[in-house]
């Protein structure tokens, strides 16, 4: 009994201290300026934000006025059974309690694929209506950044229309929309928009007027990214403000046909990615005289016009050219002939080496990164042919598929062979990275570079654990450059060329 009384007494003495501590912790938030407090709260999800709002009157004020809302509660499996109550609660918060306090950033994320057995079509229709209402309410609150990532299985026959009010919102500067099969309709072409960033993914464009609206009404747009669009075959964009554009299309999009026409004086970066398709024509027209960075993944096209890219600094080509595509590949290389840094995937490199394409197409390249698969005997002559036309480049990267090659097929060329080729670029090389595969061809090439490149500064050799003796031999080479350093490292994990 005495022990219990002591514990109770100790507890009674502690309670005021606990209250004081809780009060002091609360005051840390209460005393902060609204801007600082709102910044801290911007990192909270809506569930944590709601809990915070229950702490005190001041916390509730901050909770209702915070300009950043992140609704990501539908992905939790344990929340499935109370989705309807959750939607109603969020309705009350966004409509009744929060009012028209400004929303700077509004994000909704919902992935319902894991809940297909629980969620019926009627519920999804009701949820979609509520979500559209929330988005419209965000517009009413002068939202600046809107991110809608809702991966619902919306049937084509019940496809909802995305609120036009979003595109007419004068405060909106950034919009990310990923909502399967939702329908987008073009606003009036006479309307204006302050959008600077627009990313559309997995949406259905009702007609081509939507792109006319972007061209005519989005005078401030700088970034435009289109991925997996449905319902359209032609994308025509002409913008005086656009700086970055990307387009991703899979093989089963629409009927396989797609024509892209992109034009902009300020365009600096373009990324194109589309898979090969057995049907449908594809056309790419680019008019971007100040383009600096080009990335192209996937198939070559029967019709392509990249224009004269005189300012191009970097290009990445990860193509899948067939034998009959060599003329088209030559056209692409001709268009990017002024590029300074060029990266080629394995398939494009093989087409360049084996297709008889003139190396003069790459005459201005000073940094070349290629994926060759292996230093195979069958490949080396084509490599020499291309290298012989490169007179300006000083940085070379060679990547290999180092885990799958026959050493006997990669050991036919020694230093004497390389010396007979009289490769002029060797004397300009400053940095070299070589990934070795089995066989001696790569090692002999590395030794030749070390012994003849007078301006060399750094050589990096990536090798397998069982090539340590070969690396030691390479490091013993009599280097032509007095300032060159040789760095070697082992492969960490299997990596196959791309």
N, C-alpha and C positions, 0 to 999 in steps of 0.2 A: 504493500500500500504506500509506504513512504517513497519507494522508488517511483511509483506511478505519479504521486503528487509532484515529485521533483521534475519528472518529464513534462507534466502538464504545465508546471510553473515555467520551465525553460521554454516551452512552446509559447506561453503567453508573453514572455519577454521578447521572443523572436518575431512575433507577428508585427509589432510596430516597425521593426527593422526591415522586414520584408516589404511592408507597405511603403516605407521610405525609399527602399531600393527600386521598387516598381514605379514609384512616382518620379524618381530621378531619371529612370530610363525613359519614361513617357515624356518627360520634359526635354529630353535630348532631341526628340522629334518636334515637340511643340514649339521650341524656341528657334527652330530653323526657319529661314525664309521659305516662302512657298516654292520658289524655283528650285532650291536645293532639295527640299523634301520631295518634290515631284520627280526630280531626277533619280533619287534613291528608289522611289516607288516604281519607277518605270521598268525596273528589273524584275518585278514581281508578276507572277501569273495572277489571273483574276481570282482564283481561290485564296491565295495568300493575301491578296489585296483586300478581299472581303473580311478575312480574319483581322487584318490590321484595322479596318474600319470599326470594329467592335470594341476596341480598347478604350477609347475616350471620345469626347465630343470633338476635340481638335482633330483626332485621327479620322473621325467620320467625315469631317469637312474636307480633309485632304483626300480621302478615299473617293468622295463624290466629285471632286474637282480635278483629280489627276488627269493630265492630258495624254497619257499613254496607257492603252488598254490592250492586254494580251489574253485572248480567250483560247485556251488550249486545255480543255478538260474532257473533251469527247474521246480522247485516245485511251483513257484509262479504263481497263476492263471492268474494274469494280464500280464504275459509274454507270454502266449500261442499264441497270435496273431502275435508275432514277433519272433517266434522260429527260422525261417529260417535265418532272418537277424542276430540273435544272434549267430547261428552256424557259419555263415560266418565271423562275427567279431572275434569270438574266433579262427577260422582258421587263420586269418591274424595275430592275436596276437601271437599264438603259433608257426607259421611257418615263417612268414615274418619278424616280428618285434623283437621277443624275441631271435631268433637264437638258438645257442647251449649253452647258459648260463646254468650252472648247476642247476638241479632241485633236491632238497633234498627230498621234500615231494610233492606228487601230488595226489589230491583227487577229484573224480568226483562222484556226487550224482544226480540221476535223477529218480523220481518216476512218471511214465506216466499214471498210472491207472486212475487218476482223469481227464485225458485229452483224454480218449479213443474216445470220440465223435468227437474230432477235428483232431487227428493225424491219418493219413491213413497209410497203409502198405508201400507205396512207400516212404513216408517221414521217417518212422521208419527205413527202409533199408538204406536210405541215411544217416540218423543220426548215425546209427550203424557203417557205414563205416567211418564217420568222427571221431567218438569216438575211434575206433580202431587205426586210424591215430594219434590221440592225444597221445594215450598210447604208440605207437611206437616212437613218437617224444620224450616222456618223457624218454624212454629207451636211445635214442640218447643223451639225456642231462644227462646221468648217474644218474638216479633217484635212491634214496635209500629206500624211503617208498612210496608204491603205494597202494591207496585205491580206488577201483572201485565198487560203489554201484549203479547199474543201474537196475531198476525193470521194464524192458520192457516186453511186451507180444510178444516174438519172436516165430514165428511159427516153428514147428519142421522141415518142409520141407525147410525152409530158414535159418536154424540154422547156424550162423557164427562161424568161427574158431578163438579162441583167439590167439593173436600173439605169436608165438613161441619165438620171440626175447625177450619177458619178462622173460621167464625162463632161457634164456641164458645170461641175463644181469649180468655182474660181479659186478656191484655196488649195485644191489638190495638186501636189507636185510630183508624187510618186505613187504608181499603182502596180501591184503584182497580183495577177489573177490566175489561179489554177483551179478550175472547177469543171469537172468532166461534163462535156456536152452542153454546158450552158450557152445560150444564144446571145450573141452580141449584135446589136443593130447600130448603124451609124447615126450619130446625132445630126442635126442640121448642119450643112456645110457652111452656113453663115455664122455659126456659133464660134466662140473662141475658147481656148484652153491654156492653162498655165502648166500643164504637165511637162516635167523634165525627164522623168523615167517611166517607161511603160514596158511591162513584161507580161505577155499573154501565153498561157500554156494549157493545152487540152481544152480549148474552147471552140465553139462553132461560130464562124463569121457568116452572117446572113447574106451579105453581098459585098462587092468590091468597093462600094461607097465608103466603107469603114476606113479603107486605106486612103481614099480621097480626103476624108475628114482629117486624118493624121497629117497629110501633106498640106492641107489648106488652113487648118484651124490650130494645129499644135505648133505654134511659132517658137516655143521655148524648148521643145523636146531635144534632148541630147543623147539619150540611150533608148533604143528600141530592140526588144528581143521577142521573137516569135517562135514557139515550139509546139509541134504536134497539132497544128490547126486543122480544123475540119470545115468542110463546106466551101472551100475556095480553091481555085486553080491559078489565079493570077494575083501577084502582090506587086503593086507599083507604088513606090515611095519616092517623093521628090521633096527634099527638105533643105532649107538654108541654115538650119541650126544643128542638125543631127551630127553626132560625133562617133557613135558606136552602134553597130547593127549586127544582129545575129539571127540566123534562120535555121531551124532544125526540122527535118521532115523524115518520117520513116517510110518504109516501102509500101505499107498498106494504107497510107494517107490518101483520101479522096480516091481518084481513079488512076493515080500514078502520074498524072500530068501536073506540071507546075511551072509557071513562068515567073521569074523574079526580075524586077527592074528597079534598081536602087540608084539614086542620084543625090549627090550632096557635095557642096564645095568644102564643107568643114569635116566631112567624114574622115576619121583617122583609123578606125578599126572595124573590120568586117569578119564575121565567122559564119561559114556555110557548112552545113552537115546534112547530107541526105544519102539514104541507102539506095542501092540499085533496085530497079523495078522492071518487070518484064513488059509492062505496057505503059503508054502515056509518054508524051513528049515533055522535055524539060529544057528550059532556056534560062540563062543567067546573063543579065546585062548590068555592068557596073560602070558608073560614071563618077569617079571619085579621084580627082587629080591630086588631092593632098593625102591620099591614103598612106598610112604608115605601117599598119599591121594587118596581115591577111592570114586567116586560118581556113583551110578547106579540108573537110573530112568526107570520105565516102566515094561515090562514083564520079567519073568525068561525064560531061554532057555532050550531046550531039551538037548543041549550039551554045556557044559561050563567047562573050565579049567583055573582057576585063578592062578595056581601054588602055591608055598609056599611064602606067603607075610610076611616074618619075620620082616620087618622094618616098617610095616604099623602103622601109628600114628592115622589117622582119616578115618572113613568110613561113608558114608551116603547112606542108602538103602531106596529108595522110590519105592518099588516094588508093584506089583499087583498079588500076588501068589494065585492060585486056590488050591483046595483040593489035586489034583493030582500033585501039584508042591512042596509038602513038602519035598520030597527027594532032589529035586534040591536046595531048600532053605537051607537044611541041608548041602549040599555040599558047598554052598557059605559061610555059617557061619563057616564051618570048615576051609575054605581057609583063612578067615580073623580072625581066632581065636586069633591071637596075637595083634589085634588092640587095641589101648588104648582109643580112643574116638569114640563112636558108636552112630549114630542117625538113628532111625527107624520111618518110617511113620506109619499111622494107620493100613493099611492092613498088613504090615510086622509084626507089633507088635502083631496083632490078630492071625496071623499064628503061631507066636512063642509061644504065651500063650495057644492057643487052639489045637495046632497040636502035642503036646506031644514031642516036640524037647528038647533034653537034654540041660540044662543050662550050662553044662561044655564047650559047644562050645564058650561061652563068658567068660571063666575063667580069661582072662587077661585084660578085660575091666576095666578101672578105672573111666570113665566118660560115663554115659549112658543117652541118651535122647530118650524118647518114646512118641508116641501119642496114647492114649488109648480110645479116644472117651468120655468115662465116667468111673467113679468108680463104674461100675455096679456090682451087686451081682454075676452075672454069670461070671464075669471076674476075680474077686479077687482071687479065688483058683489057676487059671493059672498064675496070677502075682506072687503069693507066690511061686509056683513051680519054676519059673525062678529065682526069687530073691534068693531062697535058694541055688542056685549053683554059685552065684556071691560072691567071697570071697575077691576080690582085689579092687573093685571100691569104690571111695570116693566122687563122684559127681553124683547126680541124678536129672534129669529134667523130669517132667511128664506134658504133655500137654493134654488138654481135649477139646472136643466140648461142651463148657460150656452153650450153649444157647438151647440145645435140648435134655434133658434127664428127665426121670420121677423120682422124689425124692424117691418114694416108692421102686423103683428098685435099688436104690443106697444107702441104709441105713441098710443093714443087718449085718454089721461087725463092732464091737466096738474094743476098745483098748485091751480088754481081748483076743480077737481072735488073734490079731497081737502078743501079748505077748507069746501065745502058740506056735507060729511058730519058735521061736528060730533062727531068721535071724541073722547070724553072721556079715553080712556086716554093720549092723546098728552101730556097735561100731567103724567102720572106717570112717563113713560119715563125710565129712567136709563142703560140700555145697549141699543144696537141694532147688530146685524150684518146686513148685506144683501149678498147675492151678486147682482150685476147680470147680466142677459142682454142680448142685443141689443134695441134699442128704447129709448124714453124713459120708459116708465111707471115703472120702478124708480128712475130718476134723479129724476123729479119727486116721487116719494114720499119719497125721501131728503131732498130739499131742503125739502119740507113739514115733515118731522120736525125738521130743524135750525132752521127758522124759527119753530116753534110749541111745542117741548118745552122748557119753562122749567127743568126739573129734570135735563135730560140731562147725563151725565158723559162718555160715550164713544160714538162712532159708528165702526164699522169697515165699510168698503166694499171688497168684493172684486170686481175688475173684470178685463176682458180688456185686452191691451196697446193695442188700438185705441180704448179709451175714456178715455185719459188727459186729453183736452181736456174731456170731460164731468166728470171728477173735479175738474179745476181749477175748473170752473164751480160745482160743488157746494160746494167749499171757500170760495168767495167769498160764500156765502149769509150773510145777516145772522142770526146765531145768537141764539135767544131765551135761551140759557143762557150765562152768563159763564164757566163752568168746563168747558164741553164741549170735548173734543179729538176731532179727526177723523183717523182712521188709514185709509190705503188701501194695498192690496197687489194684485199681479197674480196671476191664476190660474197655478198652476205646471204642472199636468198636467190633461188632461181627466178630469173626475169626473162620473159620471152619478148622478142622484138615486136613493135607495133607499127 
